[in-house]
Amino acid sequence: MAAGGGGSGDPLAPAGVPCAFSPHSQAYFALASTDGHLRVWETASNRLHQEYVPSAHLSGTCTCLAWAPARLQAKESPQRKKRKSEAVGMSNQTDLLALGTAVGSILLYSTVKGELHSKLISGGHDNRVNCIQWHQDSGCLYSCSDDKHIVEWNVQTCKVKCKWKGDNSSVSSLCISPDGKMLLSAGRTIKLWVLETKEVYRHFTGHATPVSSLMFTTIRPPNESQPFDGITGLYFLSGAVHDRLLNVWQVRSENKEKSAVMSFTVTDEPVYIDLTLSENKEEPVKLAVVCRDGQVHLFEHILNGYCKKPLTSNCTIQIATPGKGKKSTPKPIPILAAGFCSDKMSLLLVYGSWFQPTIERVALNSREPHMCLVRDISNCWAPKVETAITKVRTPVINSEAKVLVPGIPGHHAAIKPAPPQTEQVESKRKSGGNEVSIEERLGAMDIDTHKKGKDDLQTNSFPVLLTQGLESNDFEMLNKVLQTRNLNLIKKTVLRMPLHTVIPLLQELTKRLQGHPNSAVLMVQWLKCVLTVHASYLSTLPDLVPQLGTLYQLMESRVKTFQKLSHLHGKLILLITQVTASEKTKETTSPGQQAKLVYEEVLDGALQTPKGCTQCSGIVLPLGNLAGTISTQGMGTRDDAPEGKGHRGRPAAGVFRARGSALDTPRGQKRGDVRTKGCWEV
């Protein structure tokens, strides 16, 4: 039994490409590539047996495929009559291959005839077909789709026999029980159906993502003392999208728990699974799991009861190229599929490219926990472009040879008259005048001649460029993606990137964080998005601590000095703030103010007169604020003159009057020096 993934743009679709070995001694290997072509390879000779291109291979690409059982005979389709030459000896050789498409139709292809046998269209699915299963005895075909339905087809009449709703969401996988009476279906949950009544017999829950593969692992229950009803006690295996655990379930009675009894752990998401059925309780189940990272994990375990810890693989197989020269390093070759041979002691490996795979039979050695096969697949590829170009040779023309051109006698080829405009155009070009440039011509046609450079990248190509740069270790390509400062673009890129590139991206970010501080600012944004978006995936990795140990130590070393830098930063802010405030106070000028009344006392006790008065002193009166008449009394100095007399016995001369904004003195009253004593009367 085998299960292969289907290629799709949906992030929750199974990984890999639809492929399967033929049930009859694995003589053929069918592969539906992403270009819509179906290719059938011979496993013994590694030769392409047949290639079929459906009429709608671009719009309705193949999403899943399944070989018919070896004993199932293909009968003639009602759509086409049988030829007399085909009537003899065809029934024992026909091998049918069912192909599910993205548009909901199912194609039946005959590998013996090399043509399409029939189509299953009417009354079937309205959306992508996810899985196809043949019934062992009745010749029926079961299919499930994204339209939430399960369809039972009659292959002879090419019509729908029964159709029912399988889940509230899309149904992603199917599997028929060994006795042919039960059917397993899976979407978000796994259901066990009774085929006769189309009723649910059991429910199984435990996967967080859609289930991509289902298969029974045992034919008989381990406890043979109890009566066997055909299903109770059997084990089956399930694998989910983006899940590194393969769960094993047991069909139990109604009153017992329905969770998984054990699980197998692998290094990456499974893309192809094959196993050998256990026919009794002493025979172990052998399991071959091809992961997305190109490795094969082999398990061998006797299913008997509950196991708490996940089981690890007994053997891991890898394939690599030989390193040519001292400086070159071996490169891994991805393994695409693996299937057990009929002797259960050897394995068929399919590796290389989907368009030109290499098929090899490898003997299993249970003693070695890890096998690395060195293979040179350079001779298996198609000729390169450079090789094809070197085969084109330019003929050497002898100087004595005559070249026949139109118009020379002896050349009988038809000569077409040249168009009349040719001479005019040639004459213009020869004249070398003001010829219009191509840019000006395109400008006249209103065509934008300024094309985007190579450095300008589209935002939707960032996940693809990031994946290619990580796989090829292209420094320039990684710089174009990782140097972006748009936070929204970074989040979209991290969301759309495949899961197998998360760890390589974190390792690349760790290298760049150790470099220049300016680049570290950008890398922190990427690191934050990766850890936030893919936290659930990273938590499932068993070897996460050694893989991210360098990053953890780097963050710890930088965080230790963060507190001291914070204190220093605070002190510097206080100092800069005080310096700035003091500079601002020096620069500010006080607003101009004029005093209304100023009293000044001289050392000798005399009063100074207002500005402009030469007779008296002692008071400064601002203009505009003095009203009424001011008179002086007394004479002499303030100390020795008697009251009411002036200096030298003369009365004080002059009366000061201030009206409005000026001081007026009577004409002729200004004499000598006047010393005042007493008070001013206003």
Legacy VTK file of the C-alpha trace (Angstrom):
# vtk DataFile Version 3.0
C-alpha trace
ASCII
DATASET POLYDATA
POINTS 682 float
0.000 0.000 0.000
1.235 3.485 -0.787
0.091 7.020 -0.506
1.509 9.913 -2.442
0.886 13.613 -2.096
-0.741 15.906 -4.591
0.765 19.113 -5.829
-1.298 22.261 -5.423
-1.000 25.925 -4.664
-3.104 25.465 -1.542
-0.888 25.740 1.572
-2.961 23.019 3.272
-2.701 20.597 0.332
-0.506 17.478 0.590
3.096 18.036 -0.383
4.787 16.270 -3.281
3.537 15.136 -6.687
0.870 12.405 -7.334
2.688 9.122 -7.954
2.221 5.393 -7.258
3.733 1.981 -7.987
1.640 -0.546 -9.864
0.159 -3.251 -7.607
1.446 -6.129 -9.715
5.055 -6.626 -8.488
5.776 -2.894 -8.796
6.543 -3.271 -12.497
5.542 0.317 -13.313
5.782 3.660 -11.616
3.168 6.275 -12.578
3.918 9.935 -12.124
1.710 12.973 -12.809
4.047 15.957 -13.001
3.164 19.598 -12.511
3.065 20.266 -16.257
-0.059 18.050 -16.571
1.698 15.086 -18.235
1.228 11.494 -17.070
4.390 9.426 -17.374
4.662 5.691 -16.706
8.156 4.339 -16.086
9.400 0.752 -16.076
11.016 0.075 -12.717
13.284 -2.736 -13.954
14.915 -0.881 -16.850
14.304 2.724 -15.711
12.821 3.431 -19.139
9.868 5.642 -20.002
7.034 3.277 -20.897
4.247 5.698 -21.814
3.434 9.379 -21.708
-0.089 10.754 -21.836
-1.171 14.377 -22.069
-4.868 14.975 -21.219
-6.747 17.442 -23.378
-7.323 19.760 -20.411
-3.932 19.232 -18.775
-3.407 22.945 -18.173
-6.790 23.838 -16.682
-7.532 20.480 -15.044
-4.196 19.247 -13.737
-3.913 15.839 -12.094
-4.281 16.015 -8.301
-4.269 12.294 -7.390
-3.950 8.889 -9.034
-4.551 5.239 -8.124
-3.869 1.919 -9.847
-6.689 -0.556 -10.166
-6.229 -3.881 -8.308
-4.288 -6.468 -10.265
-7.179 -8.929 -10.468
-9.673 -6.295 -11.585
-10.382 -6.605 -15.300
-11.167 -3.494 -17.279
-14.302 -3.823 -19.357
-15.034 -1.761 -22.423
-16.473 1.661 -21.906
-19.962 2.318 -23.284
-18.616 5.433 -24.957
-16.535 3.479 -27.434
-17.012 0.216 -29.293
-14.353 -2.468 -29.212
-12.317 -3.168 -32.300
-11.931 -6.681 -33.555
-8.166 -6.507 -33.174
-8.572 -5.636 -29.489
-11.125 -8.309 -28.674
-8.586 -11.079 -28.181
-6.154 -11.320 -25.284
-6.768 -7.918 -23.726
-8.634 -8.769 -20.556
-5.669 -10.303 -18.755
-3.266 -7.448 -19.550
-5.283 -4.316 -18.985
-4.114 -2.133 -16.123
-6.305 0.849 -15.410
-5.028 4.019 -13.839
-7.529 6.475 -12.322
-6.591 10.146 -12.436
-8.372 12.798 -10.364
-8.285 16.352 -11.677
-8.562 19.838 -10.233
-11.899 20.464 -11.991
-13.669 17.462 -10.424
-13.532 14.927 -13.278
-11.923 11.467 -13.097
-10.060 9.936 -16.053
-9.486 6.186 -16.498
-6.333 5.534 -18.502
-5.347 2.138 -19.921
-1.614 1.487 -19.850
-1.959 -1.469 -22.226
-3.799 0.456 -24.912
-1.925 3.644 -24.236
-5.055 5.770 -24.429
-7.939 7.091 -22.397
-10.365 4.329 -21.411
-13.287 6.396 -20.082
-14.284 9.510 -18.150
-16.275 9.846 -14.938
-17.906 13.265 -15.059
-21.693 13.409 -14.844
-23.193 13.740 -11.363
-19.815 13.650 -9.630
-17.718 16.363 -8.023
-17.845 20.120 -8.485
-14.367 20.819 -7.125
-10.881 19.392 -6.824
-10.616 15.598 -6.383
-8.333 14.838 -3.424
-8.194 11.029 -3.278
-9.271 7.933 -5.248
-9.665 4.382 -3.910
-10.529 1.211 -5.847
-12.645 -1.493 -4.259
-10.918 -4.860 -4.247
-13.864 -6.995 -5.356
-16.850 -5.032 -6.644
-15.020 -2.987 -9.264
-16.348 0.251 -7.794
-14.395 3.446 -7.404
-14.579 5.825 -4.440
-13.500 9.451 -4.630
-13.556 12.469 -2.311
-13.304 16.157 -3.066
-13.191 19.687 -1.714
-16.957 19.861 -2.264
-17.355 17.870 1.046
-18.823 14.792 -0.690
-17.823 11.175 -1.216
-18.882 9.537 -4.493
-19.187 5.842 -5.301
-18.748 5.220 -9.041
-19.715 2.300 -11.216
-16.729 1.871 -13.502
-18.617 -0.245 -16.046
-21.403 2.275 -16.648
-19.321 5.377 -15.792
-22.167 6.669 -13.636
-22.570 7.657 -10.001
-23.762 4.793 -7.837
-24.067 6.767 -4.600
-23.108 10.201 -3.330
-23.185 11.458 0.257
-21.742 14.248 2.384
-18.572 13.127 4.111
-17.658 16.130 6.269
-18.450 19.752 7.041
-15.201 20.730 5.344
-13.315 19.209 2.409
-12.663 15.445 2.468
-8.971 14.886 1.831
-8.297 11.128 2.059
-9.980 7.691 1.781
-9.098 4.081 2.605
-11.079 0.828 2.302
-10.881 -1.831 5.018
-9.260 -5.198 4.233
-12.632 -6.992 4.133
-14.120 -4.326 1.836
-17.079 -3.509 4.099
-15.808 -0.337 5.754
-14.490 2.965 4.446
-12.232 5.441 6.221
-12.588 9.112 5.285
-10.700 12.067 6.674
-10.948 15.824 6.648
-10.331 17.511 9.964
-11.613 14.370 11.695
-11.447 10.705 10.703
-14.693 8.802 10.185
-15.294 5.094 9.684
-18.289 4.408 7.414
-20.331 1.276 6.820
-20.430 1.004 3.021
-23.721 -0.833 2.918
-25.715 1.748 4.906
-23.418 4.810 4.478
-23.588 5.464 8.237
-20.771 6.535 10.533
-19.474 3.667 12.671
-16.660 5.437 14.590
-15.122 8.913 15.001
-11.394 9.595 15.523
-9.960 13.008 16.411
-6.421 14.224 17.001
-5.013 15.996 13.929
-4.859 19.796 13.808
-4.473 19.991 10.007
-6.212 18.104 7.149
-5.309 14.425 6.935
-3.304 13.651 3.791
-2.955 9.850 3.996
-4.886 6.891 5.429
-4.059 3.178 5.283
-4.741 0.021 7.276
-1.676 -1.659 8.765
-3.091 -4.990 9.966
-5.403 -7.632 8.522
-6.123 -9.533 11.737
-6.375 -8.140 15.308
-3.516 -8.938 17.717
-5.902 -10.742 20.105
-7.068 -13.732 18.065
-8.871 -15.387 20.979
-11.879 -13.086 20.622
-14.294 -13.368 17.688
-13.387 -11.068 14.795
-16.101 -9.043 13.080
-13.843 -7.789 10.296
-12.959 -4.380 11.715
-12.717 -4.315 15.536
-9.126 -4.520 16.736
-7.520 -3.473 13.435
-4.901 -0.732 13.278
-4.645 2.019 10.690
-2.157 4.807 10.029
-2.805 8.497 9.329
-0.614 11.432 8.350
-1.574 15.110 8.211
-0.396 18.160 6.312
2.558 19.997 7.944
2.683 17.328 10.660
5.831 15.361 11.470
3.957 12.697 13.429
2.253 9.665 11.884
-0.477 8.459 14.215
-1.594 4.850 14.617
-5.208 4.203 15.623
-7.054 1.094 16.699
-10.704 0.413 15.994
-12.089 -0.393 19.431
-15.439 -0.965 21.035
-17.818 1.926 21.657
-17.027 2.486 25.326
-13.264 2.921 24.934
-11.230 5.998 24.053
-10.750 6.935 20.419
-7.348 8.648 20.543
-4.164 7.433 18.826
-2.412 4.492 20.475
1.075 5.334 19.161
2.899 7.592 16.741
5.981 7.615 14.505
8.141 10.751 14.318
10.012 11.900 11.195
12.247 14.855 10.350
9.874 16.661 7.972
6.410 16.531 6.425
5.730 13.126 4.750
5.220 13.203 0.974
5.026 9.441 0.255
4.213 6.489 2.526
4.411 2.757 1.868
4.034 -0.172 4.270
3.740 -3.932 4.461
0.605 -5.366 6.057
0.908 -7.437 9.202
-1.027 -10.686 8.804
-0.613 -11.944 12.388
0.296 -10.615 15.803
3.939 -11.751 15.598
4.682 -10.134 12.251
5.945 -6.554 12.531
4.709 -3.732 10.355
7.362 -2.253 8.059
6.896 1.381 7.177
8.793 3.524 4.629
8.192 7.277 4.874
9.624 9.706 2.319
9.894 13.191 3.795
9.963 16.559 2.152
13.665 16.988 2.939
14.492 14.056 0.617
15.165 11.363 3.236
13.548 7.968 3.752
12.766 6.748 7.267
12.223 3.032 7.846
10.218 1.740 10.811
9.694 -1.822 11.992
7.383 -2.351 14.937
4.913 -4.883 16.257
1.569 -3.186 16.875
0.286 -4.457 20.200
-1.299 -1.939 22.534
-0.612 1.589 23.661
2.786 3.316 23.385
3.251 6.689 25.068
6.459 7.999 23.467
6.747 8.574 19.697
8.783 5.907 17.938
11.874 6.904 15.986
13.061 5.322 12.758
15.220 2.189 12.726
17.066 3.295 9.604
17.434 6.479 7.543
18.427 6.458 3.875
19.946 9.411 2.035
21.424 9.816 -1.449
24.174 12.279 -2.375
26.379 13.085 -5.336
30.123 12.325 -5.247
32.271 15.364 -4.579
34.395 15.952 -7.661
37.697 17.487 -6.676
39.012 18.633 -3.335
37.014 21.851 -3.091
33.640 20.520 -4.251
31.294 19.109 -1.625
28.695 16.360 -2.120
25.156 17.580 -2.714
22.043 15.699 -1.535
19.776 14.117 -4.124
16.092 14.181 -3.110
14.270 10.878 -2.845
10.827 11.201 -4.441
9.165 7.872 -3.566
9.941 4.512 -2.019
8.072 1.201 -2.125
8.650 -2.248 -0.631
9.258 -5.101 -3.051
7.305 -8.338 -2.882
10.033 -10.038 -0.784
9.765 -7.245 1.870
13.549 -7.259 2.176
14.350 -4.716 -0.521
13.153 -1.273 -1.399
12.526 0.541 -4.681
13.838 4.101 -4.517
12.845 6.849 -6.946
15.192 9.830 -6.778
16.401 12.745 -8.841
14.038 14.920 -10.852
10.318 14.486 -11.442
10.868 14.860 -15.194
13.718 12.344 -15.387
13.666 10.160 -12.228
16.047 7.332 -11.466
14.600 4.074 -10.083
16.865 1.720 -8.137
16.360 -1.391 -6.030
18.189 -1.306 -2.692
18.598 -4.175 -0.242
17.671 -3.350 3.350
20.199 -3.773 6.135
18.615 -3.605 9.571
21.957 -3.273 11.355
22.855 0.131 9.959
20.910 3.057 11.481
21.934 5.392 8.676
22.645 4.679 5.006
24.080 7.255 2.605
24.165 6.156 -1.022
26.563 7.965 -3.364
25.135 8.216 -6.880
26.152 10.221 -9.935
23.018 11.282 -11.789
24.706 13.666 -14.220
24.413 11.087 -17.018
20.699 10.643 -16.375
19.754 14.209 -17.199
18.732 15.490 -20.590
21.464 17.213 -22.684
22.221 20.690 -21.496
21.769 23.764 -23.642
25.517 24.333 -23.941
26.024 20.799 -25.242
23.340 21.237 -27.867
24.854 24.522 -29.053
28.328 23.058 -29.537
26.920 20.503 -31.982
25.983 23.291 -34.415
28.929 23.894 -36.730
29.412 26.779 -39.115
30.248 25.506 -42.641
33.673 26.472 -43.938
33.301 28.197 -47.327
36.111 27.707 -49.794
37.335 30.785 -51.602
36.848 29.034 -54.955
33.241 28.043 -54.221
30.480 29.943 -55.998
27.458 31.079 -54.087
24.185 31.032 -55.996
22.000 34.023 -55.377
18.679 34.994 -56.927
19.192 36.506 -60.376
22.242 34.465 -61.437
21.679 31.987 -64.284
21.380 28.424 -63.032
19.310 29.329 -59.940
15.740 28.263 -60.610
14.210 29.417 -57.325
11.285 31.769 -57.550
12.285 35.351 -57.027
9.782 37.602 -55.334
9.791 41.257 -56.352
10.865 43.590 -53.603
8.238 45.940 -52.202
8.478 49.504 -53.521
9.163 51.000 -50.086
12.354 49.003 -49.532
14.504 51.241 -51.719
13.220 54.356 -50.050
13.965 52.996 -46.586
17.433 51.875 -47.616
18.171 55.227 -49.174
17.165 56.974 -45.940
19.391 54.720 -43.897
22.345 55.188 -46.216
21.955 58.927 -46.259
22.699 59.048 -42.563
20.335 61.971 -42.040
18.308 62.765 -38.975
16.968 59.288 -38.363
14.394 58.926 -35.609
15.667 56.800 -32.730
13.818 53.788 -31.420
13.133 55.565 -28.122
11.487 58.452 -29.946
9.424 56.052 -32.030
8.231 54.233 -28.944
7.501 57.574 -27.294
5.370 58.560 -30.280
3.489 55.277 -29.892
2.866 56.183 -26.228
4.795 53.161 -24.960
6.681 53.332 -21.709
10.320 52.795 -22.573
11.537 53.014 -18.973
11.354 49.456 -17.822
11.973 48.325 -14.326
15.475 47.259 -13.543
16.544 43.912 -12.322
16.746 45.169 -8.781
13.055 46.151 -8.677
11.224 43.127 -7.333
7.547 42.448 -7.183
6.114 41.930 -3.722
4.396 38.673 -4.652
7.762 37.150 -5.683
9.447 37.676 -2.315
8.569 34.227 -0.853
9.805 32.516 -4.028
13.023 34.517 -4.100
13.596 33.895 -0.402
13.146 30.139 -0.853
15.439 30.032 -3.875
18.058 32.138 -2.144
18.083 29.894 0.938
18.286 26.696 -1.119
21.019 27.994 -3.448
22.768 30.101 -0.787
22.690 33.081 -3.148
23.954 36.093 -1.184
22.717 38.738 -3.651
19.231 37.270 -3.873
18.975 37.092 -0.083
20.119 40.711 0.203
17.360 41.885 -2.136
14.744 40.277 0.074
16.166 40.797 3.570
17.106 44.471 3.075
13.477 45.584 2.795
12.198 47.951 5.479
8.472 47.521 4.797
7.077 45.762 7.860
3.852 44.769 6.100
5.836 43.181 3.268
7.978 41.264 5.759
4.883 39.816 7.459
3.335 38.706 4.143
6.589 37.085 3.046
6.941 35.131 6.302
3.305 33.985 6.096
3.709 32.655 2.547
7.106 31.004 2.903
7.132 27.160 3.093
7.764 25.529 6.438
10.929 23.707 5.431
12.662 27.075 4.941
11.978 28.355 8.475
15.095 26.830 10.075
17.441 27.873 7.210
16.036 31.408 7.430
16.664 31.566 11.182
20.233 30.367 10.645
20.780 33.026 7.976
19.371 35.707 10.272
21.712 34.550 13.042
24.714 35.035 10.775
23.605 38.516 9.807
22.877 39.524 13.414
26.541 38.933 14.224
27.593 41.381 11.515
27.205 45.143 11.192
24.794 46.814 13.685
22.923 48.569 10.860
21.985 45.255 9.277
21.079 43.856 12.693
18.242 46.394 12.986
16.581 44.928 9.871
17.262 41.335 10.863
15.491 41.826 14.191
12.267 42.692 12.312
12.517 39.466 10.293
13.359 37.460 13.402
10.349 38.838 15.274
7.944 37.950 12.432
9.349 34.428 11.988
9.137 33.574 15.683
5.626 35.018 15.939
4.115 33.391 12.846
5.841 29.980 12.995
5.939 29.468 16.760
3.631 26.425 16.590
5.798 24.745 13.960
9.043 25.443 15.816
7.623 23.993 19.032
7.187 20.612 17.320
10.840 20.288 16.291
12.700 17.832 18.545
16.147 19.269 17.759
15.177 22.932 18.042
17.567 23.689 20.930
20.816 22.682 19.143
19.686 24.310 15.887
18.913 27.673 17.511
21.561 27.525 20.237
23.760 30.143 18.559
20.844 32.555 18.246
19.897 32.079 21.898
23.447 32.707 23.121
23.714 35.805 20.928
20.522 37.262 22.357
21.581 36.445 25.928
24.951 38.175 25.529
23.342 41.336 24.177
20.583 41.463 26.777
23.110 41.386 29.651
24.362 44.896 28.846
20.897 46.294 28.167
20.278 47.416 31.780
23.581 49.304 32.026
22.962 50.957 28.679
19.498 52.013 29.852
20.942 53.719 32.969
23.569 55.485 30.876
20.935 56.554 28.368
18.793 58.079 31.128
21.661 60.054 32.622
22.677 61.408 29.236
19.116 62.554 28.560
19.031 64.477 31.883
22.334 66.228 31.147
21.371 67.141 27.600
18.012 68.471 28.783
19.598 70.754 31.414
22.190 72.083 28.983
19.533 72.843 26.403
17.338 74.622 28.986
20.201 76.840 30.202
21.104 77.833 26.643
17.534 78.821 25.955
17.375 81.104 29.052
20.524 82.965 27.926
19.177 83.587 24.471
15.834 85.021 25.658
15.728 88.898 26.059
13.670 90.625 28.754
10.813 92.830 27.414
11.468 96.625 27.420
9.885 98.451 30.407
9.931 102.204 31.295
9.488 103.291 34.913
6.688 105.713 35.654
8.443 107.328 38.667
12.057 107.008 39.789
13.366 108.556 43.054
17.106 109.067 43.274
18.910 110.311 46.416
22.222 112.106 45.991
25.009 111.761 48.548
24.919 115.455 49.543
21.183 115.325 50.093
20.232 117.633 47.184
17.331 116.793 44.930
17.992 116.626 41.208
15.666 118.517 38.963
13.843 116.910 36.075
15.698 116.525 32.839
15.981 119.923 31.145
15.622 122.037 34.337
18.712 123.969 35.515
17.190 125.739 38.562
16.271 122.876 40.873
17.097 119.289 41.440
15.915 116.325 43.436
13.086 114.715 41.402
12.670 113.199 37.971
9.164 113.518 36.617
8.169 111.566 33.521
6.516 113.569 30.773
2.794 113.211 30.419
2.192 112.168 34.039
2.551 115.535 35.845
-0.579 117.642 36.277
-1.231 120.883 38.153
1.252 123.443 39.433
4.441 122.776 41.374
5.781 125.514 43.662
8.912 125.639 45.706
9.246 127.135 49.172
12.259 127.848 51.297
15.629 129.190 50.581
19.275 128.281 50.824
20.431 124.783 51.383
18.523 122.055 53.066
20.629 122.202 56.190
21.238 125.919 57.019
18.603 128.012 55.225
15.635 129.090 57.329
12.190 128.016 56.397
10.482 130.189 53.795
13.723 131.967 52.746
15.903 131.393 49.812
19.615 131.117 49.559
21.472 134.243 50.866
18.206 135.500 52.341
16.376 135.744 49.072
13.128 134.016 48.376
13.146 131.147 45.921
12.686 132.467 42.483
10.307 131.018 40.019
7.235 128.878 40.117
7.194 125.592 38.165
3.983 124.571 36.564
3.453 121.242 34.834
0.437 120.914 32.642
-0.094 118.198 30.079
3.240 116.697 29.122
5.695 119.606 29.683
7.116 121.821 32.434
6.623 125.545 31.944
8.558 128.296 33.736
7.490 131.957 33.711
9.581 134.175 31.559
12.272 135.993 33.549
11.964 133.915 36.679
15.030 131.711 36.092
17.924 133.035 38.148
21.030 131.517 39.527
21.164 128.301 41.438
18.150 127.362 43.427
18.318 125.019 46.370
14.964 123.841 47.581
13.890 122.821 51.029
10.465 121.640 51.974
7.860 119.932 49.868
6.417 119.939 46.400
2.813 120.916 46.103
0.836 119.580 43.183
LINES 1 683
682 0 1 2 3 4 5 6 7 8 9 10 11 12 13 14 15 16 17 18 19 20 21 22 23 24 25 26 27 28 29 30 31 32 33 34 35 36 37 38 39 40 41 42 43 44 45 46 47 48 49 50 51 52 53 54 55 56 57 58 59 60 61 62 63 64 65 66 67 68 69 70 71 72 73 74 75 76 77 78 79 80 81 82 83 84 85 86 87 88 89 90 91 92 93 94 95 96 97 98 99 100 101 102 103 104 105 106 107 108 109 110 111 112 113 114 115 116 117 118 119 120 121 122 123 124 125 126 127 128 129 130 131 132 133 134 135 136 137 138 139 140 141 142 143 144 145 146 147 148 149 150 151 152 153 154 155 156 157 158 159 160 161 162 163 164 165 166 167 168 169 170 171 172 173 174 175 176 177 178 179 180 181 182 183 184 185 186 187 188 189 190 191 192 193 194 195 196 197 198 199 200 201 202 203 204 205 206 207 208 209 210 211 212 213 214 215 216 217 218 219 220 221 222 223 224 225 226 227 228 229 230 231 232 233 234 235 236 237 238 239 240 241 242 243 244 245 246 247 248 249 250 251 252 253 254 255 256 257 258 259 260 261 262 263 264 265 266 267 268 269 270 271 272 273 274 275 276 277 278 279 280 281 282 283 284 285 286 287 288 289 290 291 292 293 294 295 296 297 298 299 300 301 302 303 304 305 306 307 308 309 310 311 312 313 314 315 316 317 318 319 320 321 322 323 324 325 326 327 328 329 330 331 332 333 334 335 336 337 338 339 340 341 342 343 344 345 346 347 348 349 350 351 352 353 354 355 356 357 358 359 360 361 362 363 364 365 366 367 368 369 370 371 372 373 374 375 376 377 378 379 380 381 382 383 384 385 386 387 388 389 390 391 392 393 394 395 396 397 398 399 400 401 402 403 404 405 406 407 408 409 410 411 412 413 414 415 416 417 418 419 420 421 422 423 424 425 426 427 428 429 430 431 432 433 434 435 436 437 438 439 440 441 442 443 444 445 446 447 448 449 450 451 452 453 454 455 456 457 458 459 460 461 462 463 464 465 466 467 468 469 470 471 472 473 474 475 476 477 478 479 480 481 482 483 484 485 486 487 488 489 490 491 492 493 494 495 496 497 498 499 500 501 502 503 504 505 506 507 508 509 510 511 512 513 514 515 516 517 518 519 520 521 522 523 524 525 526 527 528 529 530 531 532 533 534 535 536 537 538 539 540 541 542 543 544 545 546 547 548 549 550 551 552 553 554 555 556 557 558 559 560 561 562 563 564 565 566 567 568 569 570 571 572 573 574 575 576 577 578 579 580 581 582 583 584 585 586 587 588 589 590 591 592 593 594 595 596 597 598 599 600 601 602 603 604 605 606 607 608 609 610 611 612 613 614 615 616 617 618 619 620 621 622 623 624 625 626 627 628 629 630 631 632 633 634 635 636 637 638 639 640 641 642 643 644 645 646 647 648 649 650 651 652 653 654 655 656 657 658 659 660 661 662 663 664 665 666 667 668 669 670 671 672 673 674 675 676 677 678 679 680 681
